[in-house]
Amino acid sequence: MNVNYKKTLKLVTLLISALLIGTASATIYNYMYMYATPIGVKGIYDVNFYDGNDASNAGGSITNNRQTVTFIGMEGSNGTLAKYGDPVRICNNDTVAHNTELAFDSWAFSGSALTTLKYVNITLYDSGDSFVGCMSLIPAGGGNETAGTYSLAGNNDWWRVQWDIFWFGNATTSDSVDITLKITVES
């Protein structure tokens, strides 16, 4: 009896392939679903801005459900330190603590501010007036872009945000800096 091994091997390979295809097509799938309805807009936030004692001196305005604050009145004299000790407070209205980070988002210089601004320091103090963290914008180099991440306790605990602005003696009224800060709150 003559057995053609090549033909037999091809036939066995073909049968194994057909078996694998048949097995794969017989696979049973289970489906899972995830529903999120409705996705709405949060009306009350856990951590909010509130006016500090110096809010009017700094020209502070709080908007967007207490999530944005804008200062239009901060300025300093050339050669001296301008201190806004309590223009705004960051308050935790939740019952639990939230990790909160304060950082520079962006800044832009006008006039000769790149060379006439000595520094802008932004410092956090807790409700007991103890130091929490600080960050500095120093155009000549140095400084740090974040005050760090700290736990803001719940039940209406708050931080005050102090701004210290120092211009060199050669600064003029055409010099300015626009600063945007970003506060990240872990839910």
SETORKE-831879 format. One line per 2 residues: number of its first residue (from 0); for each residue x, y, z of N, C-alpha, C. Coordinates in Angstrom, 1 decimal, always signed. Example, Ala and Ser with C-alpha at 12.3 -4.5 7.8 and 13.67 -1.06 7.14 Angstrom:
BEGIN
0 = +13.2/-5.7/+7.8/+12.3/-4.5/+7.8/+13.2/-3.3/+7.8  +12.8/-2.2/+7.1/+13.7/-1.1/+7.1/+12.9/+0.0/+7.9
END
This chain:
BEGIN
0 = +0.8/-1.2/+0.0/+0.0/+0.0/+0.0/+0.9/+1.2/+0.0  +0.6/+2.1/-0.9/+1.4/+3.3/-1.1/+0.6/+4.4/-0.4
2 = +1.3/+5.0/+0.6/+0.6/+6.2/+1.3/+1.4/+7.4/+0.9  +0.6/+8.4/+0.4/+1.2/+9.7/+0.0/+1.2/+10.6/+1.2
4 = +2.4/+10.7/+1.8/+2.5/+11.4/+3.1/+2.2/+12.9/+2.9  +2.6/+13.5/+1.7/+2.3/+14.9/+1.5/+0.8/+15.2/+1.4
6 = +0.1/+14.3/+0.7/-1.3/+14.5/+0.6/-2.0/+14.3/+2.0  -1.5/+13.4/+2.7/-2.1/+13.1/+4.1/-1.8/+14.3/+5.0
8 = -0.6/+14.8/+5.0/-0.2/+15.9/+5.8/-1.1/+17.2/+5.5  -1.3/+17.4/+4.2/-2.1/+18.5/+3.7/-3.6/+18.4/+4.2
10 = -4.1/+17.1/+4.2/-5.4/+16.8/+4.6/-5.6/+17.0/+6.1  -4.6/+16.6/+6.9/-4.6/+16.7/+8.3/-4.5/+18.2/+8.7
12 = -3.7/+19.0/+8.0/-3.6/+20.4/+8.2/-4.9/+21.1/+7.9  -5.5/+20.7/+6.8/-6.8/+21.3/+6.5/-7.9/+21.0/+7.5
14 = -7.9/+19.8/+8.0/-8.9/+19.4/+9.0/-8.7/+20.1/+10.3  -7.4/+20.3/+10.7/-7.1/+21.0/+12.0/-7.5/+22.5/+11.8
16 = -7.2/+23.1/+10.6/-7.7/+24.5/+10.4/-9.2/+24.6/+10.4  -9.9/+23.7/+9.8/-11.3/+23.7/+9.8/-11.9/+23.6/+11.3
18 = -11.2/+22.7/+12.0/-11.6/+22.6/+13.4/-11.4/+23.8/+14.2  -10.3/+24.5/+14.0/-10.0/+25.8/+14.7/-11.0/+26.8/+14.3
20 = -11.3/+26.9/+13.1/-12.3/+28.0/+12.6/-13.6/+27.7/+13.2  -14.0/+26.4/+13.2/-15.3/+26.0/+13.7/-15.4/+26.3/+15.2
22 = -14.3/+26.1/+15.9/-14.3/+26.3/+17.4/-14.4/+27.8/+17.7  -13.6/+28.6/+16.9/-13.6/+30.1/+17.1/-15.0/+30.7/+16.8
24 = -15.7/+30.2/+15.8/-17.0/+30.8/+15.5/-18.1/+30.3/+16.5  -17.7/+29.3/+17.3/-18.7/+28.8/+18.3/-18.5/+29.5/+19.6
26 = -17.6/+30.5/+19.7/-17.4/+31.2/+21.0/-18.6/+31.9/+21.4  -18.9/+31.9/+22.7/-20.1/+32.6/+23.2/-19.6/+33.9/+23.9
28 = -20.3/+34.9/+23.5/-19.9/+36.2/+24.1/-21.0/+36.7/+25.1  -20.4/+37.3/+26.2/-21.3/+37.9/+27.2/-21.1/+39.4/+27.0
30 = -22.1/+40.2/+27.1/-22.0/+41.6/+27.0/-22.3/+42.3/+28.4  -21.6/+43.4/+28.6/-21.7/+44.1/+29.8/-22.1/+45.6/+29.4
32 = -22.9/+46.2/+30.2/-23.3/+47.6/+29.9/-23.0/+48.5/+31.0  -22.8/+49.8/+30.7/-22.6/+50.8/+31.7/-23.5/+52.0/+31.3
34 = -24.3/+52.4/+32.3/-25.2/+53.5/+32.0/-24.9/+54.7/+32.9  -25.0/+55.9/+32.3/-24.8/+57.1/+33.0/-25.9/+58.1/+32.6
36 = -27.0/+58.1/+33.3/-28.1/+58.9/+32.9/-28.7/+59.5/+34.1  -29.1/+60.7/+34.2/-28.5/+61.8/+33.2/-27.2/+62.3/+33.7
38 = -26.4/+62.8/+32.8/-25.2/+63.5/+33.2/-25.5/+65.0/+33.2  -25.5/+65.5/+34.4/-26.0/+66.9/+34.6/-24.8/+67.9/+34.9
40 = -25.2/+69.0/+35.4/-24.2/+70.1/+35.7/-24.3/+70.2/+37.2  -23.1/+70.2/+37.9/-23.0/+70.3/+39.3/-23.3/+71.8/+39.7
42 = -24.2/+72.0/+40.6/-24.6/+73.3/+41.0/-23.9/+73.8/+42.2  -23.5/+73.0/+43.1/-22.8/+73.4/+44.3/-21.4/+72.6/+44.4
44 = -20.4/+73.4/+44.6/-19.0/+72.8/+44.6/-18.6/+72.7/+46.0  -17.6/+71.7/+46.3/-17.1/+71.5/+47.6/-16.2/+72.6/+48.1
46 = -15.3/+73.0/+47.2/-14.3/+74.0/+47.5/-14.6/+75.3/+46.7  -14.7/+76.5/+47.4/-15.1/+77.7/+46.7/-14.3/+78.9/+47.2
48 = -14.4/+80.0/+46.4/-13.8/+81.2/+46.7/-14.7/+82.1/+47.5  -14.2/+82.8/+48.5/-15.0/+83.8/+49.3/-14.1/+85.0/+49.4
50 = -14.8/+86.2/+49.5/-14.0/+87.4/+49.7/-13.2/+87.4/+51.0  -12.0/+87.9/+50.9/-11.2/+88.1/+52.1/-11.3/+89.6/+52.5
52 = -10.7/+89.9/+53.6/-10.8/+91.3/+54.1/-10.2/+92.4/+53.2  -9.3/+92.0/+52.2/-8.8/+93.0/+51.3/-9.4/+92.8/+49.9
54 = -10.5/+92.2/+49.8/-11.1/+91.9/+48.4/-11.3/+93.2/+47.7  -11.9/+94.2/+48.4/-12.2/+95.5/+47.7/-10.9/+96.3/+47.3
56 = -9.9/+96.2/+48.1/-8.6/+96.9/+47.8/-8.0/+96.3/+46.6  -8.1/+95.0/+46.4/-7.6/+94.3/+45.2/-8.5/+94.3/+44.0
58 = -9.7/+94.8/+44.2/-10.6/+94.8/+43.0/-11.1/+93.4/+42.7  -11.3/+92.6/+43.7/-11.7/+91.2/+43.6/-13.2/+91.0/+43.2
60 = -13.4/+90.1/+42.3/-14.8/+89.8/+41.8/-14.9/+88.3/+41.7  -15.8/+87.7/+42.4/-16.0/+86.2/+42.4/-17.2/+85.9/+41.5
62 = -17.0/+84.9/+40.6/-18.1/+84.6/+39.6/-18.1/+83.0/+39.4  -19.0/+82.6/+38.5/-19.1/+81.2/+38.1/-19.2/+80.2/+39.3
64 = -20.3/+80.4/+40.1/-20.6/+79.6/+41.2/-19.4/+79.5/+42.2  -18.8/+80.6/+42.4/-17.6/+80.8/+43.3/-16.4/+80.0/+42.9
66 = -16.3/+79.7/+41.6/-15.2/+79.0/+41.1/-14.1/+79.8/+40.4  -14.4/+81.1/+40.2/-13.4/+82.0/+39.5/-13.4/+83.3/+40.3
68 = -12.2/+83.8/+40.5/-12.0/+85.1/+41.1/-11.1/+85.9/+40.2  -11.4/+87.2/+40.0/-10.6/+88.1/+39.1/-10.3/+89.4/+39.9
70 = -9.0/+89.7/+39.9/-8.5/+91.0/+40.6/-8.2/+92.0/+39.5  -8.8/+93.2/+39.6/-8.4/+94.2/+38.7/-7.8/+95.4/+39.3
72 = -7.5/+95.4/+40.6/-7.0/+96.5/+41.3/-5.7/+96.3/+42.0  -5.0/+95.2/+41.7/-3.7/+95.0/+42.3/-2.6/+95.8/+41.6
74 = -1.9/+96.6/+42.4/-0.7/+97.3/+41.8/+0.2/+97.6/+43.0  +1.5/+97.9/+42.6/+2.5/+98.3/+43.6/+3.3/+99.5/+43.1
76 = +3.9/+100.2/+44.0/+4.7/+101.3/+43.7/+6.1/+100.8/+43.3  +6.8/+101.6/+42.5/+8.2/+101.1/+42.1/+9.1/+101.3/+43.3
78 = +9.9/+100.2/+43.6/+10.9/+100.3/+44.7/+10.3/+99.9/+46.0  +9.0/+99.5/+46.1/+8.4/+99.1/+47.4/+7.6/+97.9/+47.3
80 = +7.3/+97.3/+48.4/+6.5/+96.0/+48.4/+5.1/+96.4/+48.6  +4.2/+95.8/+47.7/+2.8/+96.0/+47.9/+2.3/+94.6/+48.4
82 = +1.5/+94.7/+49.5/+1.0/+93.5/+50.1/-0.5/+93.5/+50.2  -1.1/+92.4/+49.6/-2.5/+92.2/+49.7/-2.7/+90.9/+50.5
84 = -2.8/+91.2/+51.8/-2.8/+90.1/+52.8/-4.0/+89.1/+52.8  -5.1/+89.6/+52.4/-6.3/+88.7/+52.5/-7.4/+89.1/+51.4
86 = -7.0/+89.0/+50.1/-7.9/+89.4/+49.1/-9.0/+88.3/+48.8  -8.6/+87.1/+49.0/-9.6/+86.0/+48.7/-9.2/+84.8/+49.6
88 = -10.3/+84.1/+49.9/-10.1/+82.8/+50.7/-10.6/+81.6/+49.9  -10.0/+80.5/+50.1/-10.4/+79.3/+49.5/-11.0/+78.4/+50.7
90 = -12.3/+78.1/+50.5/-13.1/+77.5/+51.6/-13.6/+76.1/+51.2  -13.4/+75.1/+52.1/-13.9/+73.8/+51.9/-15.3/+73.7/+52.6
92 = -16.4/+73.7/+51.8/-17.7/+73.5/+52.4/-18.1/+72.1/+52.6  -17.3/+71.2/+52.2/-17.6/+69.7/+52.3/-17.3/+69.3/+53.8
94 = -17.8/+68.1/+54.1/-17.5/+67.5/+55.4/-16.2/+66.8/+55.5  -15.6/+66.5/+54.3/-14.4/+65.8/+54.3/-13.3/+66.6/+53.7
96 = -12.0/+66.3/+54.0/-10.9/+67.1/+53.5/-10.7/+66.8/+52.0  -10.1/+67.8/+51.3/-9.8/+67.6/+49.9/-8.4/+68.1/+49.6
98 = -7.6/+67.3/+48.9/-6.3/+67.7/+48.5/-6.4/+68.8/+47.5  -5.7/+69.9/+47.7/-5.9/+71.1/+46.9/-4.5/+71.6/+46.5
100 = -4.3/+71.9/+45.2/-3.0/+72.4/+44.8/-3.2/+73.8/+44.1  -2.3/+74.7/+44.5/-2.3/+76.0/+43.9/-1.0/+76.1/+43.0
102 = -1.2/+76.5/+41.7/-0.1/+76.6/+40.8/-0.3/+77.7/+39.8  +0.9/+78.2/+39.3/+0.8/+79.1/+38.2/+0.3/+78.4/+36.9
104 = -0.6/+79.0/+36.2/-1.1/+78.4/+34.9/-0.4/+79.2/+33.8  -0.4/+80.5/+33.9/+0.3/+81.3/+32.8/+0.6/+82.7/+33.4
106 = +1.4/+83.4/+32.6/+1.7/+84.8/+32.9/+2.2/+85.5/+31.7  +2.0/+86.8/+31.6/+2.4/+87.6/+30.4/+2.8/+89.0/+30.9
108 = +4.0/+89.4/+30.4/+4.5/+90.7/+30.8/+4.2/+91.8/+29.7  +4.0/+93.0/+30.2/+3.8/+94.1/+29.3/+4.8/+95.2/+29.6
110 = +5.1/+96.1/+28.6/+6.1/+97.1/+28.9/+7.5/+96.5/+29.1  +8.1/+97.0/+30.1/+9.5/+96.4/+30.5/+9.4/+95.5/+31.8
112 = +8.2/+95.0/+32.0/+8.0/+94.2/+33.3/+8.9/+93.1/+33.4  +9.4/+92.5/+32.3/+10.3/+91.3/+32.4/+11.5/+91.7/+33.1
114 = +11.9/+93.0/+33.1/+13.2/+93.4/+33.8/+12.9/+94.3/+35.0  +11.7/+94.8/+35.1/+11.4/+95.8/+36.2/+10.6/+95.1/+37.3
116 = +10.1/+93.9/+37.1/+9.4/+93.2/+38.2/+10.4/+92.4/+39.0  +10.5/+92.6/+40.3/+11.4/+91.8/+41.1/+10.8/+90.5/+41.4
118 = +9.5/+90.4/+41.9/+8.8/+89.2/+42.2/+7.4/+89.4/+42.5  +6.6/+88.3/+42.3/+5.3/+88.2/+42.9/+5.2/+86.9/+43.7
120 = +5.0/+87.0/+45.0/+4.8/+85.8/+45.8/+3.4/+85.6/+46.2  +2.9/+84.4/+46.1/+1.6/+84.1/+46.5/+1.7/+83.0/+47.6
122 = +1.2/+83.3/+48.7/+1.3/+82.5/+49.9/+0.0/+82.1/+50.5  -0.1/+80.8/+50.9/-1.3/+80.3/+51.5/-1.1/+80.2/+53.0
124 = -2.1/+80.7/+53.8/-2.1/+80.6/+55.2/-3.5/+79.9/+55.6  -3.4/+79.1/+56.6/-4.7/+78.4/+57.1/-5.5/+79.3/+57.9
126 = -6.7/+78.9/+58.4/-7.6/+79.7/+59.1/-7.0/+80.1/+60.5  -6.0/+79.4/+61.0/-5.3/+79.8/+62.2/-4.1/+80.7/+61.9
128 = -3.9/+81.1/+60.7/-2.9/+82.0/+60.2/-1.5/+81.4/+60.2  -1.4/+80.0/+60.1/-0.2/+79.3/+60.0/+0.2/+79.1/+58.5
130 = +1.4/+79.2/+58.2/+1.9/+79.1/+56.8/+1.5/+77.7/+56.2  +1.0/+77.7/+55.0/+0.7/+76.4/+54.3/+1.7/+76.1/+53.2
132 = +1.8/+77.1/+52.3/+2.7/+77.0/+51.1/+2.9/+78.3/+50.4  +3.9/+78.4/+49.5/+4.2/+79.6/+48.8/+4.7/+79.3/+47.5
134 = +4.4/+80.2/+46.5/+5.0/+80.1/+45.2/+5.4/+81.5/+44.7  +6.4/+81.5/+43.8/+7.0/+82.8/+43.4/+7.1/+82.9/+41.9
136 = +6.8/+84.1/+41.4/+7.1/+84.4/+40.0/+8.2/+85.4/+40.0  +9.4/+85.0/+39.6/+10.6/+85.8/+39.6/+11.1/+85.8/+38.1
138 = +10.9/+87.0/+37.4/+11.3/+87.0/+36.0/+12.7/+86.8/+35.8  +13.6/+87.2/+36.7/+15.0/+87.1/+36.5/+15.5/+85.6/+36.7
140 = +14.6/+84.7/+37.0/+15.0/+83.3/+37.3/+14.7/+82.9/+38.7  +14.6/+81.6/+38.9/+14.3/+81.1/+40.2/+12.8/+81.0/+40.4
142 = +12.4/+81.0/+41.6/+11.0/+80.9/+41.9/+10.5/+79.4/+41.8  +9.3/+79.2/+42.1/+8.7/+77.9/+41.9/+7.3/+78.1/+41.4
144 = +6.8/+77.2/+40.5/+5.6/+77.4/+39.8/+4.4/+76.8/+40.6  +4.6/+76.1/+41.7/+3.5/+75.6/+42.5/+3.7/+75.8/+44.0
146 = +2.6/+76.0/+44.7/+2.7/+76.1/+46.1/+2.7/+74.7/+46.8  +2.4/+73.7/+46.0/+2.3/+72.3/+46.4/+0.9/+71.9/+46.6
148 = +0.7/+70.7/+47.0/-0.6/+70.1/+47.3/-0.8/+69.9/+48.8  -1.9/+70.4/+49.3/-2.1/+70.3/+50.7/-3.5/+69.8/+51.0
150 = -3.8/+69.2/+52.1/-5.1/+68.8/+52.5/-5.9/+70.0/+53.1  -7.0/+70.4/+52.5/-7.8/+71.4/+53.1/-8.9/+70.7/+53.8
152 = -8.9/+70.9/+55.2/-9.9/+70.2/+56.0/-11.3/+70.6/+55.7  -12.3/+69.7/+56.0/-13.7/+70.0/+55.8/-14.3/+70.9/+56.8
154 = -15.7/+71.0/+56.7/-16.5/+71.7/+57.6/-16.1/+73.2/+57.7  -16.1/+73.8/+56.5/-15.8/+75.3/+56.3/-14.4/+75.7/+56.7
156 = -13.5/+74.8/+56.7/-12.1/+75.3/+56.9/-11.7/+76.1/+55.7  -10.7/+77.0/+55.9/-10.4/+77.9/+54.7/-8.9/+78.3/+54.8
158 = -8.4/+78.7/+53.7/-7.1/+79.3/+53.5/-7.2/+80.7/+53.0  -6.4/+81.6/+53.5/-6.3/+82.9/+52.9/-5.1/+83.0/+51.9
160 = -5.3/+83.7/+50.8/-4.3/+83.8/+49.8/-3.7/+85.2/+49.8  -2.4/+85.2/+50.2/-1.7/+86.5/+50.2/-0.9/+86.8/+49.0
162 = -1.0/+88.0/+48.4/-0.2/+88.4/+47.3/+0.8/+89.4/+47.7  +2.1/+89.2/+47.4/+3.2/+90.2/+47.7/+3.8/+90.6/+46.3
164 = +3.7/+91.9/+46.0/+4.2/+92.3/+44.7/+5.3/+93.3/+44.9  +6.5/+93.1/+44.2/+7.6/+94.0/+44.4/+8.2/+94.4/+43.0
166 = +8.1/+95.7/+42.7/+8.7/+96.3/+41.5/+10.0/+96.9/+41.8  +11.0/+96.8/+40.9/+12.2/+97.5/+41.1/+12.0/+99.0/+41.0
168 = +12.9/+99.9/+41.4/+12.8/+101.3/+41.4/+12.6/+101.9/+40.0  +13.1/+101.2/+38.9/+13.0/+101.7/+37.6/+11.7/+101.4/+36.9
170 = +10.7/+100.7/+37.6/+9.4/+100.4/+37.0/+8.6/+101.6/+36.6  +7.9/+101.5/+35.6/+7.0/+102.7/+35.2/+5.6/+102.2/+35.1
172 = +4.7/+103.2/+34.9/+3.2/+102.8/+34.8/+2.8/+102.0/+33.6  +3.7/+101.9/+32.6/+3.4/+101.1/+31.5/+3.9/+99.6/+31.7
174 = +4.5/+99.3/+32.8/+4.9/+97.9/+33.1/+3.7/+97.2/+33.8  +3.5/+96.0/+33.4/+2.5/+95.2/+34.1/+2.7/+93.7/+33.8
176 = +2.0/+92.9/+34.6/+2.1/+91.4/+34.4/+0.7/+90.9/+34.7  +0.2/+90.0/+33.8/-1.1/+89.3/+33.9/-0.7/+87.9/+34.4
178 = -1.3/+87.5/+35.5/-1.1/+86.2/+36.1/-2.4/+85.4/+36.2  -2.3/+84.1/+35.7/-3.4/+83.2/+35.9/-3.0/+82.0/+36.8
180 = -3.7/+81.8/+37.8/-3.4/+80.7/+38.7/-4.4/+79.6/+38.5  -4.0/+78.3/+38.8/-4.9/+77.2/+38.6/-4.9/+76.5/+40.0
182 = -6.2/+76.2/+40.4/-6.3/+75.5/+41.7/-6.9/+74.1/+41.3  -6.3/+73.1/+41.7/-6.7/+71.7/+41.4/-7.3/+71.1/+42.7
184 = -8.5/+70.7/+42.7/-9.2/+70.1/+43.9/-9.5/+68.7/+43.6  -9.0/+67.7/+44.4/-9.3/+66.3/+44.3/-10.7/+66.1/+44.9
186 = -11.6/+65.5/+44.1/-12.9/+65.2/+44.7/-12.9/+64.0/+45.6
END
